Every structure is written in structure tokens, then in C-alpha cells.
Amino acid sequence: MAAPPALEITGLVKRYGRATAVADLSFTARRGEVTALLGPNGAGKTSTLEICEGYRAHDGGTVRVLGLEPGDRALRARVGVMPQTGGVPGTAKAGEFLRLMASFHTHPLDPAALMDRLGLTEHARTPYRRLSGGQQQRLSLAAAIVGRPELVFLDEPTAGLDPQARRATWELIADLRAAGVSVLLTTHFMDEAEQLSDQIVIIDRGRVVAEGAPAALTGAEHQLRFRARAGLGLDELLNALPAGSAAKESPAGHYLIEGEVGPELLATVTAWCASHGVLAEDLRIERRTLEDVFLELTGRELRG
Ligand SMILES: Nc1ncnc2c1ncn2[C@@H]1O[C@H](COP(=O)(O)OP(=O)(O)OP(=O)(O)O)[C@@H](O)[C@H]1O
């Protein structure tokens, strides 16, 4: 029989009093893949993760972690958890804490090498509460993976990190994936979700609004943007463009053309600009981003 997926969530519901934080949420995270839960503040990402980790009860639906109920004792050695905050006693020294975590496992990673990799070696004797926010986060990440788990839950692993620490964390996650570890992470960062994940689940208001591989979500489509004087006659420009194209001005003076953006469309736009005495500044062709996808689906900004 095939091994069960890393995570299987069906019709998950979580309420806090009368507020519904997670509303009928379903998705599957495959083994050996990185799955990102992407969504704005309050979308329900942490609630979902904490339910999967067995830290929080749910009000409806089913959750299976490596085929088991969340919180099943058999998962302790198989799952690593990096919470958004805390999880480490304030007085625990970084190095000692990681060695202690390693001692709970049969075949742990070398704690010293892990500390080194995450730039924590010089802080090995520093108590957790005296570490900077970024260092605390990296220690918490190290603790989540030191036992060589099959599945790791990472709640905003790079929030607040400087670019160098962020890069080191990305590399570590890529290595986990290469070693066959399944990873479920939450993030607000589109670039992070796009770079790291095999599958992205976009959540808004406790529901899945879109899911798929990064390239499938953003599609092959491109868009053309330029800045020019406000109030250009877009209807006239649209008439010159191939059928199926769309053009809009938002905000004033910022133009967006969508559709089959190829060499011909580009030539048409620049020719139209030339014949109307319009200097198109910052003219660029770009791929649709996850932000665009989210905006289309919800009418709101991801980072709003
Ligand atoms: N313990 C709690 N008691 C009451 N409401 C809560 C509790 N935890 C979360 N909520 C609410 O549930 C909703 C979802 O919160 P959750 O933390 O799961 O979202 P999130 O997507 O992880 O957000 P963020 O990105 O800000 O961490 C929010 O409206 C939040 O205010």
C-alpha cells in the first residue's frame, strides 16, 4: 500500500467563540515536497498549522498527519515543529538546548554543525531570551529539524530575518527537501513561496482560494506595464491590440496591459504611443505574480 500523504486535511473548521478562523479548508500535502500556506494576516494559517501539530483542537473536518491523528504519540519522533514564537525556555542556553533536543532522538543531526550552518555558533552559550529575534528563530528552526523528522511544520520561518539569515534558511529548507523531508510552511512572502515550494495553497479568510505548483498558479501569462500621463484613451488603444487583451489605468498614470504579451503586442503598444505623442516610461514586461493572482481572486492585496 502506498504511504499516506504527509498531510491530508478535509473540511477543516476552527472557531474562536463566534468567529470562524478556518472554514471548510481542504488540501493535501504530498510526501517529500515543500508545501507553502500563503495568505494575508489572519487568514487562518497558524490555526491550521497548530491543529496539524496537535496543539489545538478543531471543530470540524478531519486531519491526518502521515496517516495518523494529529498529536498521536507515534508522530513525536517523526515530526518537527517550529512555532511562530516561543517553544524554548528563556534561560536555556542555545547550544545546550539544541544538544538536549538532539538527545531525544535516535539518529540526530550534529547539533554543532547545525549551529554553525545557521550562524549560531558564537551564541552557543547565550540564554534564549538574550538572543535577537532572528537568532531565536534560527534556534527554533534548528530544534525542529535536529531529530531528522520526516515532516516539518515551519510557521513563518523567515519573518523578521535579515537577507543573509533568510537565504541560509532557504538553503536549509531546500536541503531538507532534497533529503526527502516533507515540509509545510506558512509565509506572507510571495517570493519565498514561489522559490521554495512544490505546491502553494493560497488561503484567505480560512478558505483555500487557489492551489497548485507556483508556475501553474501564475500561469505562462505576461503583462506589460508602463507609466505615462494620466487619462490616455484606453478604448482606442484596446482597439489596436489583439482580441482578448485587457488594458487598465490604476492608479492614475500607471498602465497595465494583459493578454498574449508577445513581440507584436509590444510593437503595437509602442507604435500607438508614438502616434499619440506618449512617452511610455518604465515600460516593462513581467510575469504575473502570486500577488496578481490573489488580487484577481479576492479583490484585495495579499499584503494588505
Ligand atoms: N487564540 C485565539 N483566540 C481568538 N481568536 C484567535 C485566536 N487565534 C487566532 N485567532 C483569530 O483567528 C483568525 C486566524 O488567525 P491565524 O493566526 O490562524 O491566522 P494567520 O493566517 O496565521 O495570521 P498571521 O499571518 O497574522 O499569523 C484571526 O482572525 C485571529 O485573530
The ligand as a Gaussian input file, in Angstrom:
#p B3LYP/6-31G(d) Opt

LIG

0 1
 N       -6.468000      32.089000      20.379000
 C       -7.292000      32.820000      19.639000
 N       -8.426000      33.343000      20.141000
 C       -9.259000      34.076000      19.379000
 N       -9.069000      34.352000      18.067000
 C       -7.952000      33.856000      17.513000
 C       -7.013000      33.064000      18.252000
 N       -6.020000      32.704000      17.413000
 C       -6.312000      33.233000      16.198000
 N       -7.473000      33.926000      16.262000
 C       -8.125000      34.603000      15.130000
 O       -8.334000      33.659000      14.107000
 C       -8.059000      34.220000      12.825000
 C       -6.971000      33.417000      12.125000
 O       -5.756000      33.586000      12.843000
 P       -4.421000      32.810000      12.460000
 O       -3.378000      33.208000      13.453000
 O       -4.719000      31.384000      12.294000
 O       -4.114000      33.446000      11.036000
 P       -2.728000      33.579000      10.256000
 O       -3.077000      33.414000       8.831000
 O       -1.728000      32.663000      10.816000
 O       -2.316000      35.057000      10.538000
 P       -0.832000      35.684000      10.704000
 O       -0.246000      35.650000       9.353000
 O       -1.108000      37.054000      11.187000
 O       -0.093000      34.832000      11.704000
 C       -7.680000      35.673000      13.080000
 O       -8.820000      36.470000      12.891000
 C       -7.241000      35.680000      14.530000
 O       -7.486000      36.928000      15.112000

